[in-house]
Every structure is written in structure tokens, then in C-alpha cells.
Amino acid sequence: MGDRWQEFTKEMVGNDEDAVKEQVYSRLGSKHRVKRPKIRISEVKEIPLEDVSDPITRYRLEDEKTERKVKRKKRIKKGE
């Protein structure tokens, strides 16, 4: 590979765009020893759950969705 640019997509879970970018920099740096100046992120966008192809990312998103529902139920019960 060397000095050539390689295009790819990565599915990540994050609260906002900056958090997702930070995860990409961190993971590529730790797994592939790529320095941040050598990484270009051209786009960050939210995709629907049914379009997620990575099983780990899908699991985390489904788990977060369930967790939010549980928290909402707990808030309602406390107010009663």
C-alpha cells in the first residue's frame, strides 16, 4: 500500500460527529499505526438501523435503543 490512498467505509456508534471521527482516528491509529494527518474523513452521516451491515455496530445500536426505553420507563415510574 505505501503512499497510496485507500478508500473505505466504517460503521461506528457515537453521540455526535466529533465523537465518531475521534473513534475512527483512534482505531485506525491503534490497529494499523496510521497517523492522524494521514487519515482523511470525507463524510460522516447517520444511517438507519436496517442499513447497518456490521453485526457488532447493529448490536450496540439495538442495545442503546432498548436501554433508552428502559430509562424512559424508569423516569415515568419515579414521577408517579
N, C-alpha and C positions, 0 to 999 in steps of 0.2 A: 504494500500500500504506500508507504513512504510519504511523499509530499502531495499525493492526490487527495481531493476531497471526495468523501463518500456520503451519499445521501441516505437517510433512513428516517423512520418514524418511531416514536416511542410513546407508549401509553402510560401516563402517570396519574396519580391521585394527589390533589393538592387543594388548599383553600383558595389560592389566587395564582395569578400568572407568575409572579415573582417566586413563589414557593415551588412551583413546578420547574421553572428554569433552574433554580438552585439545586433541585434534585437531579436534574439532567447533568449539570456540571459536576456534581459530587459523584454520581455513579460512573460516568464516563471516566472521570479522573481516577477513581479508585480501581475500577475493573480493567481499564485499558491504558492507564497512565497518559491520558490526553490532557494537556494543559488548557486552561480556560480560554486563552487567546486563540487557540486552535479550533474552538467549537463555535459554530455559527448556528444560532437558533432562528430560523426564518419565520416560524409561525407557532403560536400556541392557541389552541381552540378547544372548546368543550364539545364533547361528543355524547350522543345519547347512550344509555346503558346497553341497549340492544346492538349497538355498533362496536362495542368493546370486544376485541379479539383475544387479548391476553387474559388467561384464566385467573391469574393472581390479582390483576387490576380489577377484574369483574367481581371477584370475591370481596375485595376490600370495599368496592363501591356498594355492593349489596349489603355488606355488614354495616357500613356507615348509615345507609338508608334505614335499616332495622333499628340501629342504635338511636337515630333521631326520633323515630316513632316511640320508642320506649321512654326517652327523655320527655317527650311531649305528654305522654300519659302520666308520668310521674308529676309533672308540673300541674296538670289538671287535678290530680288527686290531692295535692298539697293545698290547693286553693279551695277545696270543698269543705 
